[in-house]
Amino acid sequence: MKKIYTLSLMFCLTTVFAQTKLKKADELFKTFAYVDAAKAYEEYLQKVEKPGTQTLKNVADSYYYTGDSRNALKWYQKLYDIQGQSMEDTYFLRYIQSMKGVMDYEKADLLTKEYLNKKGDQKQIAHYVNQKRQMDSLAKTKPLYEIKNLDINSAKSDFGTAFYGEKIVYASSKDTTSFNEKLYSWNKQPFLNLYIAERNTADGSLFNDALFLPNVATRFHEATITFSSDLKTTYYTTNIVSKNKPVLDKDRTNNLQIIKGSIDNGKVTKSDKVFFDNPKYSVGHPALSEDGKWLFFASDMPGGLGGTDLYVAQIAEDGTMNTPQNLGPKINTVGDELFPYFRNGVLYFSSDGHYGWGDLDVYESKFSNGLNFSEPKNLGAPINSNKDDFSYIIDAGGTYGYFSSNRAGGKGDDDIYYFTKGKPVCNEYITGKVTGIKSKLPIEGATVNAYNAFGDLIATATTDANGYYKLTVPCDKKIKAVATKTGYSTEEREVTTKNVNDFEIPDINFELSKYDDLVAKDKSGEEKIVINPIFFEFDKWNIMPQAAAELDKVVFVLQKFPNVKIKIESHTDSRGKDAYNMKLSDNRAKSTQTYILSKGIDPARIESALGFGESRLTNKCSNGVKCTEDEHFANRRSNFIVIQK
């Protein structure tokens, strides 16, 4: 009895201890102290066999938000083991991203396909297929980028670059201010401040850094800044603060806001928050278009599609802004879209919701009138990795820039990387269908090759069940497209591509003739080109129009089937002298050969052209035998016999 009592008491004490640990962990999680929260959850979970799903979510998120993919995956996996395909979109996305964070791409793709198939959303499936195809294509091509980590990076977080004339402004949590004794509970690092550095134009390195705009530095975050083209106006991100204290929402969250200010002699004047700032949600990561007419930013304001969405506000000449517009489902996902940057009509941004290498990846999307954007494209390696890659900026010429990443091999948490970008390959697409000229049905498995002006093969494609093909070819070139299939003719089309990347030239269609429709075997097994009888005038061998029409069928076969070789045999009936008939038929054979060669056929493709007179009659109608005209007609023939195909 005493033993039972002791065990019961120990169980009760353990339960109370565990619940105390859980309460502490939950409080740390609510205040975004993720490093401490993860530790507290681990201590609690050591004492509990069956934790609740919310606890699993919180401990996994604590690791996820601090970039610890391996530990995050461990707890998301336990959550998935319980919930399976019913797992919420947000947590499933983080589960997959953590899987990619440890580079288990095969399993991540398999689970993603299963998840999308169960949801049955065809748009999401098509989106996944398109982006995966683009990523697979990137993996097969030479990267446009070369990157290097910069010496200016510290052991803390350095990121968020912006061009400021010939200099670079960036955010860092390195300890250079009087506020360094206060740490940000999220990652146990000092709060962020803005710094300015000189830029070495030769190698992109940064040096002589110093605190930027010191009159706006606070005890909290200042980061992600943008400037007007004249460098007189700035927008930057900071915490919402009142009387030097953070303003908290109902969940005790201190949100972010965008501040607009004027720059005068290295100081910010006339500063004020933008009208859509709100203590109930965050707005940040401002990015001005070159002409100053558009302000892109990120926000988790109500009505979005995911955690954090991208928005844009139009700016009038007097500086007033209209109501921000969500960039919509083509850009925004159930995940987070952050760090927009707009240059030369292209929006660059980071996302963990689109198909990528893992965590945040950088994407680009082309802008057109009416706030329409193209399907986002992943920039690929080495810009993107299995960790967070973000804050991409590029110069007006499109040749160099900077981005940030917390990938392995860096100097600190987030590091700034310099990149140079090579000239992108300009490709266009030739598309169309291949069908049978007689059947009008699609031909599956036909080969369509593209050749350049020198006759070099530059692209090849195979038709699908619908006869459809797609060739990827260089821009601004003359292309010869050739379609063929065994047993069918060869067809050619001349195409001149434009000079527009990703431009499609549609409806370059081919109709192929089937060999068996043009060539038939006789009783002896010889293959002969099918034509109607060729007529000559009496005692003549010149080619008349009616004969030319039939001989053109022979020319067609030789043109469309480049490997075919023939021999020509000409025959007469038995009427007339044998020697005369032999000479007449030989002249007619030679005449048909001359006509065929006049159409550009290589002489090597006609082995011989011989007359046989009446020596090879097809029936009984030899000399002295009475026959009908039709019977004699059967012996007057020209054969075009296939000897090679």
VOGU-3710 file (C-alpha; in Angstrom, 3 decimals, decimal comma):
1> mkkiytlslm> 0,000/0,000/0,000  2,834/2,390/0,849  4,481/1,690/-2,481  1,301/2,493/-4,375  0,851/5,716/-2,412  4,422/6,772/-3,106  4,059/6,143/-6,834  0,782/8,046/-6,924  2,336/10,976/-5,093  5,274/11,023/-7,485
11> fclttvfaqt> 2,875/10,969/-10,439  0,930/13,901/-9,038  4,097/15,888/-8,393  5,360/15,118/-11,917  2,054/16,223/-13,434  2,083/19,516/-11,510  5,709/20,083/-12,528  4,913/19,327/-16,182  1,909/21,642/-16,241  4,013/24,426/-14,744
21> klkkadelfk> 6,620/23,903/-17,470  3,938/23,931/-20,172  2,448/27,175/-18,861  5,873/28,785/-18,838  6,603/27,534/-22,371  3,269/28,836/-23,653  3,932/32,279/-22,140  7,349/32,421/-23,774  5,831/31,368/-27,090  3,147/34,058/-26,908
31> tfayvdaaka> 5,826/36,713/-26,389  7,860/35,406/-29,362  10,721/34,288/-27,117  11,197/31,289/-29,369  14,677/30,276/-28,231  13,579/30,032/-24,598  10,179/28,616/-25,564  11,759/25,711/-27,457  13,905/24,868/-24,450  10,928/25,028/-22,072
41> yeeylqkvek> 8,771/22,853/-24,353  11,535/20,258/-24,578  11,715/20,094/-20,755  7,943/19,649/-20,590  7,830/17,015/-23,343  10,398/14,866/-21,545  7,766/14,317/-18,834  4,727/13,770/-21,086  3,954/10,759/-23,269  1,028/12,172/-25,273
51> pgtqtlknva> 1,296/15,951/-25,706  -1,593/17,923/-27,153  -1,573/18,967/-30,812  -1,275/22,665/-29,908  1,855/21,928/-27,892  3,321/20,047/-30,867  2,512/23,008/-33,105  4,131/25,467/-30,711  7,354/23,562/-30,137  7,714/22,905/-33,875
61> dsyyytgdsr> 7,026/26,571/-34,651  9,563/27,675/-32,027  12,272/25,809/-33,894  10,891/26,799/-37,290  10,979/30,527/-36,492  14,583/30,296/-35,331  15,725/28,367/-38,417  16,310/25,002/-36,747  14,848/22,821/-39,502  15,919/19,488/-38,070
71> nalkwyqkly> 14,239/19,947/-34,676  11,227/21,626/-36,276  10,826/18,621/-38,581  10,916/16,219/-35,625  7,869/17,837/-34,022  5,970/18,593/-37,241  6,424/14,905/-38,075  4,777/13,919/-34,782  1,929/16,317/-35,547  1,581/14,806/-39,037
81> diqgqsmedt> 1,572/11,293/-37,548  -1,516/12,324/-35,579  -3,342/14,498/-38,123  -2,134/13,138/-41,450  -3,690/14,735/-44,537  -6,102/16,693/-42,318  -3,184/18,845/-41,150  -3,884/22,572/-41,597  -2,374/24,182/-44,703  -0,110/26,465/-42,676
91> yflryiqsmk> 1,401/23,653/-40,616  1,671/21,299/-43,569  3,605/23,995/-45,425  6,002/24,424/-42,498  6,350/20,638/-42,254  7,333/20,434/-45,942  9,656/23,436/-45,667  11,416/21,848/-42,684  11,803/18,662/-44,694  13,433/20,642/-47,487
101> gvmdyekadl> 15,540/22,378/-44,856  17,251/19,038/-44,239  17,293/18,467/-48,026  14,831/15,564/-48,108  13,320/16,830/-51,374  12,064/13,472/-52,607  9,826/12,889/-49,591  8,718/16,537/-49,581  7,570/16,266/-53,203  5,827/12,947/-52,597
111> ltkeylnkkg> 3,862/14,278/-49,607  3,023/17,510/-51,441  1,527/15,568/-54,355  -0,515/13,385/-51,997  -1,726/16,463/-50,122  -2,732/18,353/-53,271  -4,446/15,319/-54,779  -6,548/14,879/-51,656  -7,545/18,539/-51,685  -8,450/18,218/-55,359
121> dqkqiahyvn> -7,775/21,877/-56,151  -6,816/21,759/-59,828  -5,467/25,319/-59,810  -3,102/24,489/-56,952  -2,028/21,287/-58,679  -1,357/23,159/-61,942  0,559/25,840/-60,031  2,704/23,178/-58,352  3,352/21,371/-61,650  4,346/24,587/-63,457
131> qkrqmdslak> 6,717/25,752/-60,734  8,289/22,316/-60,303  8,846/22,095/-64,054  10,531/25,501/-64,000  12,714/24,452/-61,042  13,690/21,195/-62,758  14,627/23,180/-65,860  16,756/25,551/-63,778  18,619/22,633/-62,264  19,722/21,548/-65,745
141> tkplyeiknl> 21,028/24,925/-66,893  24,140/26,867/-66,009  23,413/29,400/-63,235  23,369/33,072/-64,224  24,660/34,154/-60,831  27,971/34,118/-59,021  27,843/34,981/-55,314  30,187/35,692/-52,429  29,820/36,258/-48,714  31,003/39,710/-47,555
151> dinsaksdfg> 33,618/40,513/-44,922  31,321/43,135/-43,415  29,030/40,431/-42,010  29,100/40,016/-38,248  28,383/37,081/-35,969  24,854/38,478/-35,571  22,156/39,132/-38,172  23,053/41,337/-41,172  20,542/41,698/-43,994  18,132/43,936/-45,891
161> tafygekivy> 20,327/45,929/-48,270  19,190/49,036/-50,158  20,941/51,199/-52,749  21,658/54,725/-51,498  23,385/56,356/-54,430  26,797/54,692/-54,662  26,509/53,395/-51,098  24,603/50,555/-49,459  22,314/50,771/-46,444  21,564/47,591/-44,515
171> asskdttsfn> 20,174/46,349/-41,200  22,228/44,651/-38,524  21,915/43,487/-34,925  25,630/43,914/-34,242  26,428/45,739/-30,990  27,385/49,316/-31,888  24,761/51,355/-30,030  23,991/52,208/-26,429  21,028/49,860/-26,623  23,082/46,698/-26,943
181> eklyswnkqp> 22,306/45,501/-23,453  18,696/44,771/-24,509  18,177/41,557/-26,496  15,345/40,657/-28,829  13,623/37,660/-27,212  12,814/36,016/-30,579  16,432/35,101/-31,371  18,428/36,387/-28,371  20,164/39,057/-30,449  20,274/42,840/-30,093
191> flnlyiaern> 17,577/44,809/-31,894  18,235/45,898/-35,472  19,676/49,220/-36,546  20,385/50,740/-39,953  23,959/51,089/-41,185  25,521/52,705/-44,251  28,652/51,445/-45,992  30,871/52,376/-48,902  30,741/49,996/-51,861  33,767/48,766/-53,765
201> tadgslfnda> 32,644/48,883/-57,390  35,286/46,353/-58,417  34,190/43,445/-56,237  30,994/44,592/-54,490  32,532/44,474/-51,015  31,296/46,877/-48,331  33,507/48,873/-45,959  33,613/51,951/-43,695  30,198/51,184/-42,264  28,566/53,507/-39,755
211> lflpnvatrf> 25,209/54,002/-38,094  22,780/55,485/-40,638  20,288/58,236/-39,741  21,193/58,149/-36,030  18,310/60,423/-35,100  15,800/57,639/-35,864  17,643/54,892/-33,953  15,591/53,555/-31,044  15,785/50,765/-28,494  13,782/48,626/-30,929
221> heatitfssd> 13,974/47,568/-34,592  14,772/49,833/-37,545  15,282/47,916/-40,769  14,280/47,347/-44,431  14,519/50,809/-45,923  13,828/52,274/-49,381  14,539/55,638/-51,003  13,148/57,856/-53,730  15,371/58,261/-56,800  16,503/61,724/-55,607
231> lkttyyttni> 17,366/60,252/-52,160  15,282/62,929/-50,430  12,425/60,685/-49,294  12,644/57,461/-47,351  10,326/54,750/-46,058  11,583/52,325/-43,423  10,300/49,703/-40,986  10,249/50,111/-37,209  8,328/48,854/-34,193  5,154/50,648/-33,166
241> vsknkpvldk> 6,257/52,585/-30,094  4,580/55,148/-27,871  6,508/57,105/-25,229  9,514/54,877/-25,803  7,490/51,774/-25,017  6,200/49,165/-27,474  2,486/49,274/-28,272  0,913/45,827/-27,856  -2,189/44,420/-29,517  -4,747/42,160/-27,797
251> drtnnlqiik> -2,373/39,196/-28,197  0,416/41,266/-26,604  2,180/41,507/-29,960  4,281/44,540/-30,804  3,645/45,020/-34,510  5,709/46,801/-37,146  4,963/50,000/-39,017  6,300/51,947/-41,999  7,609/55,451/-41,392  7,919/58,011/-44,175
261> gsidngkvtk> 10,411/60,820/-43,779  12,491/63,424/-45,568  16,290/63,203/-45,520  18,223/66,409/-44,923  21,928/66,537/-44,032  22,031/62,936/-42,846  18,945/63,242/-40,672  15,304/62,323/-41,077  12,885/65,234/-40,840  9,134/65,547/-41,246
271> sdkvffdnpk> 8,679/61,894/-40,401  5,283/60,326/-39,975  3,714/56,889/-40,199  1,830/55,950/-43,373  -1,942/56,047/-43,084  -2,410/52,263/-43,256  -0,182/51,593/-40,215  -2,227/49,914/-37,502  -1,267/48,613/-34,039  -3,465/45,561/-34,705
281> ysvghpalse> -1,211/44,220/-37,457  2,209/44,700/-39,019  3,217/46,506/-42,196  6,847/46,584/-43,276  9,503/45,881/-45,913  8,703/48,980/-48,024  9,992/49,137/-51,619  9,513/52,134/-53,929  9,332/51,818/-57,699  11,970/53,822/-59,577
291> dgkwlffasd> 9,463/56,500/-60,570  8,165/56,799/-56,991  4,579/56,036/-58,043  4,217/52,687/-56,292  5,027/51,545/-52,775  5,167/47,786/-52,329  5,176/46,335/-48,816  4,408/43,231/-46,747  1,635/42,928/-44,172  -0,391/40,442/-42,167
301> mpgglggtdl> -3,419/42,743/-42,174  -6,860/41,065/-42,177  -8,180/39,847/-45,515  -4,914/38,409/-46,784  -4,359/34,998/-48,311  -1,743/33,702/-45,883  0,543/34,624/-43,029  2,091/37,686/-44,660  1,013/39,021/-48,063  2,419/41,599/-50,449
311> yvaqiaedgt> 0,506/44,807/-51,130  0,982/47,929/-53,225  -0,206/51,508/-52,748  -0,220/54,065/-55,544  1,443/57,385/-54,712  0,118/60,632/-56,211  2,342/63,575/-57,186  1,483/65,347/-53,931  2,676/62,317/-51,940  -0,740/61,020/-50,910
321> mntpqnlgpk> -1,415/57,315/-51,257  -4,492/55,356/-52,217  -5,825/52,320/-50,375  -3,324/49,457/-50,628  -4,231/46,564/-52,903  -3,402/42,935/-52,223  -1,300/41,561/-55,103  -3,583/38,555/-55,315  -3,251/34,758/-55,454  -0,698/34,672/-58,256
331> intvgdelfp> 1,833/36,315/-55,907  0,478/35,567/-52,431  0,034/32,097/-50,906  -1,011/30,482/-47,627  2,590/30,993/-46,540  4,602/34,188/-46,118  5,528/36,627/-48,885  8,111/39,194/-47,787  10,857/41,608/-48,893  9,466/43,006/-52,156
341> yfrngvlyfs> 11,781/44,859/-54,540  10,677/46,440/-57,825  13,097/47,180/-60,649  12,680/47,534/-64,436  9,127/46,256/-64,402  9,978/43,138/-62,393  8,835/42,402/-58,858  11,305/40,394/-56,810  10,163/38,936/-53,496  10,731/36,092/-51,057
351> sdghygwgdl> 8,214/33,390/-50,250  7,950/30,078/-48,438  4,567/29,318/-50,005  5,609/28,814/-53,626  7,453/25,692/-54,726  11,127/26,181/-53,879  14,315/24,791/-52,400  13,192/25,249/-48,804  12,218/28,042/-46,372  12,238/31,474/-48,047
361> dvyeskfsng> 13,245/31,533/-51,715  13,576/34,548/-54,021  11,151/34,796/-56,959  10,603/37,204/-59,825  7,371/38,198/-61,534  6,917/40,539/-64,485  4,555/43,459/-64,032  2,039/44,626/-66,636  -0,756/47,186/-66,690  -3,592/46,832/-64,217
371> lnfsepknlg> -1,421/45,284/-61,488  -1,128/42,060/-63,432  1,859/39,873/-62,671  3,243/36,848/-64,460  3,622/33,446/-62,815  6,439/33,826/-60,239  9,700/32,171/-61,222  12,257/30,856/-58,766  15,696/32,419/-59,287  17,342/29,067/-58,625
381> apinsnkddf> 20,765/28,341/-57,180  23,017/29,879/-56,030  20,638/32,707/-55,030  18,326/30,188/-53,386  19,237/27,402/-50,973  17,518/25,091/-48,499  17,476/27,934/-45,935  16,044/31,481/-45,904  17,056/33,562/-48,934  15,612/37,045/-49,114
391> syiidaggty> 16,040/40,799/-49,492  17,182/40,610/-53,127  18,114/43,887/-54,841  19,643/44,445/-58,280  21,107/47,466/-60,066  19,360/49,240/-62,950  21,600/47,490/-65,480  20,706/44,060/-64,136  24,332/42,999/-63,679  24,963/42,982/-59,901
401> gyfssnragg> 23,233/43,235/-56,565  22,883/41,877/-53,043  20,720/39,413/-51,173  20,599/37,946/-47,679  20,626/34,370/-46,443  21,073/32,292/-43,303  22,455/29,335/-45,242  25,235/27,103/-43,964  28,752/28,477/-44,270  27,906/32,064/-43,348
411> kgdddiyyft> 29,599/34,240/-40,767  26,587/34,763/-38,546  22,821/34,349/-38,421  21,731/36,197/-41,575  24,516/37,282/-43,907  24,698/39,694/-46,834  25,876/38,221/-50,143  27,055/40,065/-53,236  26,200/38,666/-56,653  26,998/39,282/-60,281
421> kgkpvcneyi> 24,489/38,237/-62,891  25,336/37,087/-66,392  23,212/37,897/-69,392  20,211/35,586/-69,369  19,717/33,226/-72,266  16,828/34,427/-74,425  14,635/31,520/-75,459  11,344/31,331/-77,279  8,976/28,471/-77,999  7,743/26,990/-81,261
431> tgkvtgiksk> 4,567/24,982/-80,777  2,117/23,166/-82,993  0,626/19,823/-83,977  1,628/16,979/-86,256  -1,219/15,208/-88,061  -1,690/12,780/-90,936  -2,316/14,492/-94,269  -4,824/11,832/-95,283  -6,304/10,755/-91,945  -6,241/14,245/-90,363
441> lpiegatvna> -5,604/12,459/-87,047  -2,826/13,458/-84,597  0,432/11,545/-84,887  1,915/10,566/-81,547  5,658/9,973/-81,230  6,687/12,109/-84,189  10,027/13,886/-83,843  10,278/17,618/-84,449  13,834/18,929/-84,741  15,034/22,519/-84,934
451> ynafgdliat> 18,145/23,438/-86,928  20,032/26,723/-87,114  21,302/28,424/-90,266  24,377/26,151/-90,279  22,282/23,002/-90,116  23,218/22,272/-86,511  20,582/20,546/-84,399  19,619/22,962/-81,598  16,413/21,481/-80,165  14,240/18,418/-80,412
461> attdangyyk> 10,758/17,468/-79,243  8,415/14,485/-79,461  4,681/14,790/-80,042  2,232/13,671/-77,369  -1,009/11,721/-77,804  -2,646/14,839/-79,241  0,139/15,362/-81,745  1,322/18,437/-79,815  4,978/19,459/-79,587  6,959/22,314/-78,032
471> ltvpcdkkik> 10,466/23,365/-79,077  12,669/25,679/-77,023  14,804/27,716/-79,436  17,032/30,833/-79,298  15,603/34,304/-79,785  16,091/36,329/-82,976  17,131/33,426/-85,206  16,057/31,764/-88,426  15,019/28,234/-87,561  14,290/25,258/-89,786
481> avatktgyst> 11,781/22,993/-88,060  11,638/19,427/-89,419  8,956/16,901/-88,475  9,284/13,201/-89,172  8,361/9,748/-87,971  9,318/6,292/-89,152  6,868/5,306/-91,867  5,869/8,902/-92,553  7,145/11,725/-94,723  9,544/14,436/-93,586
491> eerevttknv> 8,126/17,975/-93,521  9,953/21,273/-93,047  8,886/24,764/-91,940  10,948/27,940/-91,825  10,422/30,030/-88,663  12,008/33,323/-87,623  11,936/33,862/-83,872  11,387/37,250/-82,263  13,631/38,817/-79,667  11,325/38,403/-76,680
501> ndfeipdinf> 12,193/35,928/-73,936  9,526/33,275/-73,305  7,612/34,350/-76,428  5,566/31,567/-78,025  5,192/31,126/-81,781  2,109/28,899/-82,060  0,434/26,909/-84,830  3,557/25,769/-86,637  1,749/22,642/-87,773  2,853/19,715/-89,920
511> elskyddlva> 0,888/17,244/-92,033  2,789/14,041/-92,697  2,135/11,571/-95,485  2,114/7,924/-94,564  4,558/5,808/-96,596  2,032/2,985/-96,994  -0,427/5,424/-98,593  2,055/6,260/-101,350  3,902/2,998/-101,951  2,365/-0,443/-102,531
521> kdksgeekiv> 3,697/-3,963/-103,022  2,821/-5,925/-106,130  2,369/-9,684/-106,324  6,108/-10,209/-106,649  6,765/-8,291/-103,438  8,310/-5,250/-105,114  7,412/-1,861/-103,633  6,304/0,642/-106,248  5,284/4,266/-105,975  1,542/4,438/-106,606
531> inpiffefdk> 0,706/6,593/-109,656  -1,765/6,497/-112,501  -0,530/5,364/-115,950  1,706/7,866/-117,718  0,540/8,787/-121,238  2,847/9,688/-124,130  1,903/10,799/-127,635  2,285/8,196/-130,364  5,927/7,538/-131,177  7,049/10,249/-128,733
541> wnimpqaaae> 8,666/10,387/-125,306  8,393/14,074/-124,275  6,565/14,703/-121,007  3,051/16,036/-121,500  1,111/17,891/-118,709  -0,900/14,802/-117,814  2,289/12,758/-117,442  3,964/15,543/-115,439  1,117/15,477/-112,912  1,776/11,788/-112,243
551> ldkvvfvlqk> 5,555/12,172/-112,167  5,132/14,904/-109,545  3,792/12,181/-107,264  7,109/10,400/-107,620  8,943/13,654/-106,928  6,763/14,128/-103,812  7,738/10,721/-102,420  11,434/11,381/-103,051  11,206/14,805/-101,415  9,268/13,676/-98,361
561> fpnvkikies> 11,200/10,457/-97,773  14,861/11,501/-98,062  16,185/7,933/-97,738  14,164/6,472/-100,604  16,008/5,402/-103,752  14,326/4,099/-106,895  14,874/2,557/-110,284  12,724/3,408/-113,302  11,422/0,771/-115,676  9,401/1,591/-118,797
571> htdsrgkday> 7,452/-1,021/-120,826  5,424/-1,186/-124,052  2,855/-3,611/-125,420  3,758/-6,171/-128,083  2,480/-4,227/-131,044  5,252/-2,919/-133,276  8,718/-4,274/-133,865  10,623/-5,520/-130,840  13,698/-3,334/-131,427  11,533/-0,275/-131,950
581> nmklsdnrak> 9,628/-0,901/-128,716  12,863/-1,411/-126,810  14,274/1,924/-127,993  10,976/3,792/-127,454  10,575/2,522/-123,886  14,171/3,358/-123,047  13,722/6,906/-124,332  10,594/7,262/-122,253  12,375/5,941/-119,138  15,204/8,411/-119,669
591> stqtyilskg> 12,675/11,211/-120,258  10,891/10,530/-116,957  14,269/10,451/-115,183  15,212/13,831/-116,680  11,915/15,324/-115,512  12,352/14,044/-111,968  15,923/15,341/-111,751  14,767/18,734/-113,016  12,805/19,073/-109,778  15,995/19,102/-107,695
601> idpariesal> 16,218/15,405/-106,896  19,757/14,120/-106,349  20,772/11,881/-109,317  22,213/9,364/-106,840  18,688/8,553/-105,724  17,759/7,090/-109,130  19,786/3,939/-109,621  18,742/3,402/-113,232  16,201/4,355/-115,888  15,792/1,556/-118,409
611> gfgesrltnk> 13,341/0,562/-121,103  12,354/-3,075/-121,488  10,110/-2,765/-124,538  7,783/-5,737/-124,783  10,140/-8,130/-123,010  8,196/-8,157/-119,728  4,555/-8,422/-120,619  2,089/-8,830/-117,748  -0,331/-10,992/-119,704  -0,661/-13,292/-122,751
621> csngvkcted> -0,680/-10,455/-125,299  2,573/-11,252/-127,072  3,242/-10,967/-130,804  0,419/-12,415/-132,910  -1,987/-12,870/-129,992  -5,325/-11,130/-130,443  -6,097/-8,963/-127,376  -8,419/-6,190/-126,419  -7,249/-2,609/-126,098  -7,500/-2,838/-122,325
631> ehfanrrsnf> -5,284/-5,916/-122,308  -2,665/-4,170/-124,416  -2,971/-1,106/-122,160  -2,010/-3,182/-119,112  1,405/-3,785/-120,666  2,105/-0,104/-121,426  3,418/0,983/-118,058  6,158/2,822/-116,194  7,226/1,515/-112,784  9,073/3,438/-110,082
641> iviqk> 10,452/0,659/-107,942  11,742/1,365/-104,404  15,150/-0,215/-103,859  15,962/1,579/-100,565  13,850/3,304/-97,959
//
